Amino acid sequence: MSETPWLTLIGLGEDGPDGLCSSSRDALAWARCIMGAERHLSLLPDGAAERIVWPVPFSGGVEQLMARRGQPTVVLASGDPFWFGAGTTIAQRLDRSEWRAFPGRSSFSLAAARLGWALDRTLCLGLHAVPLGRLRPHLAVGRRIIVTLRDGPAVGALAGYLDGCGFGASNCTVLEALGGPRERVTACTADTLAGREFAHPVCVAVEVAGMGVALPLTAGRPDSWFKSDGQITKQPIRAMTLSALAPLPFEHLWDIGGGSGSIGIEWLLSDPTLTATAIEPSCDRTARICENADRLGVDRLRVIEGKAPDALQGLDKPDVVFVGGGLSPELLAYLEALRPGTRLLVNAVTLESEAQLTQTHARLGGTLMRLEIASAAPIGPRRGWRAAYPIVQWSHIL
C-alpha cells in the first residue's frame, strides 16, 4: 500500500456501503480518518477510523484535510465528486500523485434513469451554492433541466423563481434521497409547489413551460434586458461590437466604461469559459452592472469602480479590450503597452474621440469603420428616417 495516494475521494450514495465498489470498500478499511457530511458518515457501519464531520463553511474542512496530509484519509462526497461536487476544490490543492477517486452514481444519472430522459440532451446544473439566477439564460419552453439544490426549502425558492420568470407551468419532478430507502418522487408544476416540504438530499427535474420570455441566443439582445440610465451600447451597435470582439474560449475581456454592463455581460453569455472585468467610474452604474449580471445569470464578471487608466493597475491582463467610454490619450498610451497579441476595440461618438481614433489609426493601422443606424419614426402624419449618433469603431491587434 506504500504507493497508494494518502487521500481517496469516494462518491457515496444513499444506499451506503452496499452501493460501493470493492476498491472503495478497501479504501475505507485502510483509512485512519474518514471525513464527510454527517449524513454520509451515518451511512457507514462502525469502524476503527477516526470520523470528522465536514464543517461549515466548506473551506474550513479543506484546511482540516490539508493538515492531515500524508495520513491515509477518505473523503466522502455525494455521487460523483467531480460533477458539481467537492472533488475539484480538493484536487486543485494537491499534486496529482496524492489522491485518487472512486465516483459513485451522480444525482443527474439517477434522476435521468427515473424519468427516462436522455442525459446527453438534458442541461445539468448544480445550484446548491450559486444563485438561482444562473438558470435565466437557459429558460426556454421545451428545455429539460436537472438541478441539484442545497436543501428542501430551496425547492420552493426554485419554484417561485420559475413562476416569477413566467414559467410557472413548468413540470417539476422533485427527487429526494435518490437510490436509497428514503427515496421519494413528487411530480407537480412549479406554480403548485409552494408550501410543500422536502428533505435533503434533493434535486429537481424541470421541463420548462409557460409564457415566460426566453433570452435570445445571439449577441445583440434587446435593450429591455438591461437596466440603464441611457448609458448603454444600443442593440444593433452592440451586435456589431460583439461580432468585432470575436470572443474565443478562455479569453478575458476588459470592458472600459462599462455603463450598463451590456457588452461585458453579452461577452460572458457567449461561452462559459470566458471571463471579464468591467471598469466604470460611476458608483451608480457599477451597482447597475452588478444587478444586470445577477439578473441574467452571469457570475464571471468582476466590476471595478474607477477611471481608466489608473483603475487598470494590478488587474489580470486581458486578451481583448473594449473601450466604450472615457477615451483619452493617456488611456490609449496605456493600452498600446499591453502584451503583443492583445486585441483592441474602441467605439467613439464625440468628435474629440473620433479625432483620437483617426490619428491612432494613421499611426498604428488596424481597421477604422463608421457605423450609422437610422430607424423609421413619425414625421407629422408620415414617416421618415431618424438617425442615431454615428459610431466610429477602431480595431487593432497589438
C-alpha positions, 0 to 999 in steps of 0.5 A: 500500500506504500504507493497508494495516494494518502487521500481517496475521494469516494462518491457515496450514495444513499444506499451506503456501503452496499452501493460501493465498489470493492476498491472503495470498500478497501479504501475505507478499511485502510483509512485512519480518518474518514471525513464527510457530511454527517449524513454520509458518515451515518451511512457507514457501519462502525469502524476503527477510523477516526470520523470528522464531520465536514464543517461549515463553511466548506473551506474550513474542512479543506484546511482540516484535510490539508493538515492531515496530509500524508495520513491515509484519509477518505473523503466522502462526497455525494455521487460523483465528486467531480460533477458539481461536487467537492472533488475539484476544490480538493484536487486543485490543492494537491499534486496529482500523485496524492489522491485518487477517486472512486465516483459513485452514481451522480444525482443527474444519472439517477434522476435521468434513469427515473424519468427516462430522459436522455442525459446527453440532451438534458442541461445539468446544473448544480445550484446548491451554492450559486444563485438561482439566477444562473438558470435565466439564460437557459429558460426556454419552453421545451428545455429539460433541466436537472438541478441539484439544490442545497436543501428542501426549502430551496425547492420552493425558492426554485419554484417561485423563481420559475413562476416569477420568470413566467414559467410557472407551468413548468413540470417539476419532478422533485427527487429526494434521497435518490437510490436509497430507502428514503427515496421519494418522487413528487411530480407537480408544476412549479406554480403548485409547489409552494408550501410543500416540504422536502428533505435533503438530499434533493434535486429537481427535474424541470421541463420548462413551460409557460409564457415566460420570455426566453433570452435570445441566443445571439449577441445583440439582445434587446435593450429591455434586458438591461437596466440603464440610465441611457448609458448603454451600447444600443442593440444593433451597435452592440451586435456589431461590437460583439461580432468585432470582439470575436470572443474565443474560449478562455479569453478575458475581456476588459470592458472600459466604461462599462455603463450598463454592463451590456457588452461585458455581460453579452461577452460572458453569455457567449461561452462559459469559459470566458471571463471579464472585468468591467471598469466604470467610474460611476458608483451608480452604474457599477451597482447597475452592472452588478444587478444586470449580471445577477439578473441574467445569470452571469457570475464571471464578471468582476466590476471595478469602480474607477477611471481608466487608466489608473483603475487598470493597475494590478488587474489580470491582463486581458486578451481583448479590450473594449473601450466604450467610454472615457477615451483619452490619450493617456488611456490609449498610451496605456493600452498600446503597452499591453502584451503583443497579441492583445486585441483592441476595440474602441467605439467613439461618438464625440468628435474629440474621440473620433479625432483620437481614433483617426490619428491612432489609426494613421499611426498604428493601422488596424481597421477604422469603420463608421457605423450609422443606424437610422430607424423609421419614426413619425414625421407629422402624419408620415414617416421618415428616417431618424438617425442615431449618433454615428459610431466610429469603431477602431480595431487593432491587434497589438 
